Amino acid sequence: MRYKVTVEDVWFSYVRGNPVLKGVTLSASPGEVVAILGPTGCGKSTLLTIMAGLMQPDEGHVLVNGEDLFRNIKALRRHIGLLFQDPEHQLFNATVYDEVAYALRTTGMPEDEVRRRVLEVAEELGIKELLDRRPFKLSVGEKKKVALASILSYDPEILLLDEPTANLCARDEALIISTLTKARQAGKTVVMASHDLEFVFRVADKAYIMGNGTIKAVVKGEDVIKPEILEAAGLTPPLITMVAEHFRISYEEIASLTRVTGERKHQGQSLRLRTKVPVPSSDTVACNHSDKGSG
């Protein structure tokens, strides 16, 4: 079964009289990647947490296929996976293997099937060599991939991702793009909050631009780097926008070369490289984990 998520006129306050969300409305459908953009403190993470059922809004509704999430929370939450902005908030097992296996084991899945699924997801995200490691000894980027693997392992139909590419190198960002492309093609519903406008430009079908707890605009994914959109939203233009303006390259041409849609599979091109030069594979270069912990 596929799941549509709708947020209707949601208000939320941590402190009474000081709302963080002010009448937010949005929707995301199966096979769609939806981005939430906006400055720090505008309410993006709070909104994702409410959509995951971890906090209840003061007013308004979160609907999953038309059903109120908070009236059937136990049944509906099993179909939702939330990636926190800080991965340490969801890592608590002794090893990476146990972290990825945890949700599967709570369902009573046989251990041989748990192992098959853990290895499958670890291969997809490039963390097989980390399975025996302690999660808290990993770099921030590695922790992010482990946290994502712990969600993908139980195959939820709704993915809520808070800054999924933060602290990742170019190769790991390509893995995330590949994962999102597969999720779209499988008919999953993806909602992500991000500050990375170039990443959103590449993968999002549409974007909600937030400011001061409200939705300021709704635009197509390929439009998020256009100067008039950025100016109206109060967002700083990314490098790709400045390059396009300087060399007078049309945004349509940039989109045709770099965007990843359901019709065009990811081929490994990097937005950091302005040509069709592929990102080196993991066999030829490793990510620079300069923030790696000891052990």
Residue pairs with C-beta under 8 A, 6 or more apart in sequence:
1 65
1 157
2 30
2 31
2 157
2 187
2 188
2 189
3 30
3 64
3 65
3 79
3 157
3 158
3 189
4 27
4 28
4 29
4 30
4 64
4 65
4 66
4 189
5 27
5 28
5 51
5 62
5 63
5 64
5 158
5 189
5 191
6 26
6 27
6 28
6 61
6 62
6 63
6 66
7 24
7 25
7 26
7 27
7 47
7 50
7 51
7 60
7 61
7 62
7 63
8 25
8 60
8 61
8 62
8 63
9 23
9 24
9 25
9 59
9 60
9 61
10 21
10 23
10 24
10 25
10 47
10 50
10 57
10 59
10 60
10 61
10 62
11 19
11 21
11 22
11 23
11 24
11 57
11 58
11 59
11 60
12 19
12 20
12 21
12 43
12 46
12 50
12 55
12 57
12 58
13 19
13 20
13 58
14 20
19 58
19 213
20 43
20 46
20 213
21 43
21 46
21 47
21 50
21 57
21 213
21 214
22 212
22 213
22 214
23 60
23 214
24 43
24 47
24 60
24 210
24 213
24 214
24 215
25 215
26 34
26 36
26 208
26 215
26 218
28 34
28 189
28 190
28 191
29 189
30 157
30 187
30 188
30 189
31 184
31 185
31 187
31 188
31 189
31 262
32 184
32 189
32 190
32 205
32 206
33 180
33 183
33 184
33 190
33 192
33 203
33 204
33 205
33 221
34 190
34 191
34 192
34 204
34 205
34 206
34 207
34 208
35 191
35 192
35 193
35 194
35 200
35 203
35 204
35 206
35 207
35 208
35 221
35 224
36 44
36 47
36 48
36 191
36 192
36 193
36 194
36 207
36 208
36 210
37 44
37 193
37 194
37 195
37 197
37 200
37 207
37 208
37 209
37 210
37 224
37 233
37 235
38 44
38 209
38 210
38 211
38 216
38 233
38 235
39 211
39 234
39 235
40 195
42 210
42 211
42 212
42 213
43 210
43 213
44 162
44 193
44 210
45 85
45 162
45 193
46 55
47 193
47 210
48 82
48 160
48 161
48 162
48 191
48 193
49 55
49 82
50 56
50 57
50 62
51 62
51 69
51 80
51 160
51 191
52 77
52 80
52 82
52 160
53 62
53 69
53 70
53 73
53 76
53 77
53 80
54 82
56 70
61 68
61 69
62 68
62 69
62 70
63 69
64 76
64 79
64 80
64 158
67 76
69 76
69 77
78 156
79 156
79 157
79 158
80 156
80 157
80 158
80 160
81 151
81 152
81 154
81 156
81 158
81 159
81 160
82 90
82 151
82 160
82 161
82 162
83 90
83 144
83 147
83 148
83 151
83 159
83 160
83 161
83 162
83 164
84 90
84 147
84 162
85 162
85 163
85 166
85 193
87 140
87 143
87 144
87 146
87 147
88 136
88 143
90 147
90 150
91 99
91 135
91 136
91 143
91 146
91 147
91 150
92 99
93 99
93 102
93 135
94 134
95 131
95 132
95 133
95 134
95 135
96 122
96 127
96 130
96 131
96 132
96 133
96 134
96 135
96 138
96 146
97 118
97 131
97 132
99 135
99 146
99 147
99 149
99 150
100 118
100 121
100 122
100 131
100 146
100 149
100 150
100 153
101 114
101 115
101 117
101 118
101 153
102 150
103 150
103 151
103 153
103 154
104 113
104 114
104 117
104 118
104 153
104 154
105 111
105 114
107 154
109 117
117 153
118 131
118 153
119 128
121 149
121 152
121 153
122 128
122 130
122 131
122 149
124 149
124 152
124 175
124 179
125 145
125 148
125 149
125 152
125 175
125 179
126 145
126 171
126 172
126 175
126 282
127 142
127 145
127 146
127 149
130 138
130 142
130 146
133 295
134 295
135 143
135 146
136 143
136 293
137 293
137 294
137 295
138 146
138 292
138 293
139 167
139 289
139 290
139 291
139 292
139 293
140 167
140 291
141 167
141 168
141 169
141 172
141 287
141 289
141 291
142 289
142 292
144 164
144 166
144 167
144 168
145 168
145 172
145 175
148 161
148 164
148 176
148 179
151 159
152 179
156 188
157 188
157 189
158 188
158 189
158 190
158 191
159 183
159 188
159 189
159 190
159 191
159 192
160 191
160 192
161 190
161 191
161 192
161 193
162 192
162 193
163 193
163 194
163 195
163 196
164 176
164 180
164 192
164 194
165 172
165 173
165 176
165 194
165 196
165 199
166 195
166 196
167 291
168 176
168 287
169 287
169 288
169 289
170 270
170 272
170 279
170 287
171 279
171 280
171 281
171 282
171 285
171 287
172 287
173 199
174 266
174 268
174 270
174 279
177 199
177 202
177 203
177 260
177 266
178 266
180 190
180 192
180 203
180 260
181 203
181 260
181 262
181 265
181 266
183 190
184 190
184 262
185 262
192 200
192 204
194 200
197 224
197 225
197 230
197 235
197 238
197 240
197 241
198 225
198 238
198 239
198 240
198 271
199 271
200 207
200 221
200 224
201 221
201 222
201 224
201 225
201 238
201 240
201 255
201 258
201 259
201 271
202 258
202 259
202 260
202 271
203 221
203 259
203 260
204 221
204 224
205 220
205 221
205 261
206 218
206 219
206 220
206 221
207 218
207 219
207 220
207 221
207 223
207 224
208 215
208 217
208 218
209 215
209 216
209 217
209 218
209 219
209 229
209 233
209 235
210 216
211 233
211 234
216 232
216 233
217 229
217 232
217 233
219 229
221 259
222 251
222 255
222 259
223 229
223 251
224 230
225 237
225 238
225 240
225 241
225 244
225 251
225 254
226 241
226 251
227 237
227 241
227 245
230 236
230 237
230 241
240 254
240 271
243 249
243 274
244 250
244 251
244 254
257 269
257 276
258 269
258 271
260 266
267 278
268 278
268 279
268 281
269 276
269 277
269 278
269 279
270 277
270 279
273 279
